């Protein structure tokens, strides 16, 4: 953080390389996550219901509690860390505090909705399938936005002058 606040961000090429390479890794994660999602489901709520509740026509079983718990255990940790690191970079971009708050809170909310809605489909009601689709789209869209902003901020010269943390200067 010192590099950003003091203005060394613009002079520290290795830090900039780290941010760009991290952003590229996250971009690859978004691609693989999208491919995995569409291998199992589509954007049609009926496909989400079939994925979680099973489908007699395809001879697929409903998702098990233990299987979903093991997946959630890994996802909650990994996605939490990913989103924490990526949103942390938003503290140092040259935009208003209120926009930063949105850029930070939306990905966390989208991750919870994306993960939790599968549980709701499986154990509460198939009507939550649309929430799963929306959560997936919002999470992928917010990750893409954060990656684009992170890369843009590396090539922008105004980080230190506009550092506000959580203070809204509007």
C-alpha positions as CSV (number, residue, x, y, z in Angstrom):
1,X,0.0,0.0,0.0
2,X,2.9,2.4,0.7
3,X,3.8,2.3,-3.0
4,X,0.4,3.6,-4.0
5,X,0.0,6.2,-1.3
6,X,3.5,7.7,-1.8
7,X,3.3,7.7,-5.6
8,X,6.0,5.0,-6.0
9,X,3.3,2.9,-7.8
10,X,4.1,4.8,-11.0
11,X,7.8,4.2,-10.6
12,X,7.8,0.6,-9.4
13,X,7.6,-1.5,-12.6
14,X,7.8,-4.8,-10.6
15,X,4.7,-3.9,-8.6
16,X,2.9,-3.0,-11.9
17,X,4.0,-6.3,-13.4
18,X,2.6,-8.2,-10.4
19,X,-0.8,-6.4,-10.7
20,X,-1.0,-7.0,-14.5
21,X,0.0,-10.7,-14.1
22,X,-2.5,-11.2,-11.3
23,X,-5.2,-9.6,-13.4
24,X,-4.4,-11.9,-16.2
25,X,-4.7,-14.9,-13.9
26,X,-8.1,-13.7,-12.7
27,X,-9.1,-13.3,-16.4
28,X,-8.2,-16.9,-17.0
29,X,-10.1,-17.9,-13.9
30,X,-13.2,-16.1,-15.3
31,X,-12.8,-18.0,-18.6
32,X,-12.4,-21.4,-17.0
33,X,-15.3,-20.7,-14.6
34,X,-17.5,-19.7,-17.5
35,X,-16.6,-22.9,-19.4
36,X,-17.3,-25.0,-16.3
37,X,-20.6,-23.4,-15.7
38,X,-21.8,-23.9,-19.3
39,X,-20.5,-27.5,-19.3
40,X,-23.0,-28.2,-16.5
41,X,-25.8,-25.7,-17.1
42,X,-27.0,-22.9,-19.3
43,X,-28.6,-19.5,-18.6
44,X,-32.0,-21.2,-18.7
45,X,-33.3,-21.7,-15.1
46,X,-34.6,-25.2,-16.1
47,X,-31.0,-26.3,-16.7
48,X,-30.0,-25.0,-13.2
49,X,-32.9,-26.9,-11.7
50,X,-31.9,-30.1,-13.5
51,X,-28.3,-29.7,-12.4
52,X,-29.2,-29.4,-8.7
53,X,-32.3,-31.6,-8.5
54,X,-31.3,-34.2,-11.0
55,X,-32.9,-35.2,-14.3
56,X,-34.5,-38.5,-14.9
57,X,-34.2,-38.2,-18.7
58,X,-30.4,-37.8,-18.3
59,X,-30.2,-40.3,-15.4
60,X,-28.6,-37.7,-13.3
61,X,-28.9,-37.7,-9.5
62,X,-29.7,-34.6,-7.3
63,X,-26.6,-32.9,-5.9
64,X,-25.7,-34.5,-2.5
65,X,-25.5,-32.4,0.7
66,X,-21.9,-33.6,1.3
67,X,-20.8,-32.9,-2.3
68,X,-22.2,-29.4,-2.1
69,X,-20.7,-28.8,1.3
70,X,-17.2,-29.9,0.1
71,X,-17.5,-27.6,-2.9
72,X,-18.8,-24.7,-0.8
73,X,-15.9,-25.2,1.7
74,X,-13.3,-24.7,-1.1
75,X,-15.3,-22.0,-3.0
76,X,-16.0,-19.8,0.0
77,X,-12.3,-19.7,1.0
78,X,-10.9,-19.4,-2.6
79,X,-13.4,-16.8,-3.8
80,X,-13.2,-14.8,-0.6
81,X,-9.4,-14.5,-1.0
82,X,-9.7,-13.8,-4.7
83,X,-12.3,-11.1,-4.2
84,X,-10.5,-9.6,-1.2
85,X,-7.2,-9.2,-3.2
86,X,-8.9,-7.9,-6.3
87,X,-11.2,-5.4,-4.5
88,X,-8.3,-4.3,-2.4
89,X,-6.8,-2.8,-5.5
90,X,-9.9,-0.7,-6.0
91,X,-8.9,1.4,-3.0
92,X,-6.1,2.9,-5.1
93,X,-7.9,3.8,-8.3
94,X,-8.7,7.4,-9.2
95,X,-12.5,7.3,-8.8
96,X,-14.9,8.6,-6.2
97,X,-15.3,6.9,-2.9
98,X,-18.9,5.9,-3.6
99,X,-17.9,4.2,-6.8
100,X,-15.1,2.4,-4.9
101,X,-17.7,1.2,-2.4
102,X,-19.8,-0.3,-5.2
103,X,-16.8,-1.9,-6.9
104,X,-15.9,-3.5,-3.6
105,X,-19.3,-4.6,-2.3
106,X,-20.9,-5.9,-5.5
107,X,-18.3,-8.8,-6.1
108,X,-18.7,-10.0,-2.5
109,X,-22.5,-9.9,-2.8
110,X,-22.4,-11.6,-6.2
111,X,-20.1,-14.4,-4.8
112,X,-22.5,-15.1,-1.9
113,X,-25.5,-15.0,-4.2
114,X,-23.8,-17.3,-6.7
115,X,-22.7,-19.8,-4.1
116,X,-25.8,-19.6,-1.9
117,X,-28.4,-19.8,-4.7
118,X,-27.4,-23.4,-5.6
119,X,-28.2,-24.4,-2.0
120,X,-31.5,-22.6,-2.2
121,X,-32.4,-24.4,-5.5
122,X,-31.4,-27.8,-4.1
123,X,-32.9,-27.6,-0.6
124,X,-35.6,-24.8,-0.6
125,X,-37.2,-24.2,-4.0
126,X,-36.4,-24.6,-7.7
127,X,-37.7,-21.0,-8.1
128,X,-34.3,-19.8,-6.9
129,X,-32.7,-21.0,-10.2
130,X,-33.1,-17.5,-11.7
131,X,-31.0,-16.2,-8.7
132,X,-28.3,-18.7,-9.6
133,X,-28.2,-17.4,-13.2
134,X,-28.2,-13.8,-12.0
135,X,-25.5,-14.5,-9.4
136,X,-23.3,-16.2,-12.0
137,X,-23.6,-13.3,-14.4
138,X,-23.1,-10.6,-11.8
139,X,-20.0,-12.4,-10.4
140,X,-18.4,-12.9,-13.8
141,X,-19.3,-9.3,-14.8
142,X,-17.9,-7.8,-11.6
143,X,-14.7,-9.9,-11.9
144,X,-14.2,-8.8,-15.5
145,X,-14.8,-5.1,-14.4
146,X,-12.3,-5.4,-11.6
147,X,-9.7,-7.0,-13.9
148,X,-10.2,-4.2,-16.5
149,X,-9.9,-1.5,-13.9
150,X,-6.9,-3.0,-12.3
151,X,-5.0,-3.2,-15.6
152,X,-6.2,0.4,-16.5
153,X,-5.0,1.7,-13.2
154,X,-1.5,0.4,-13.8
155,X,-1.2,2.5,-16.9
156,X,-2.8,5.6,-15.3
157,X,-0.6,8.2,-13.7
158,X,-3.1,9.4,-11.0
159,X,-3.2,6.8,-8.3
160,X,-1.4,8.7,-5.5
161,X,-3.1,12.0,-6.1
162,X,-6.6,10.4,-5.9
163,X,-6.0,8.0,-3.1
164,X,-9.0,8.4,-0.7
165,X,-9.4,4.9,0.9
166,X,-13.0,4.8,2.0
167,X,-13.6,8.5,2.3
168,X,-16.2,9.8,-0.1
169,X,-15.1,13.2,-1.5
170,X,-18.2,13.7,-3.6
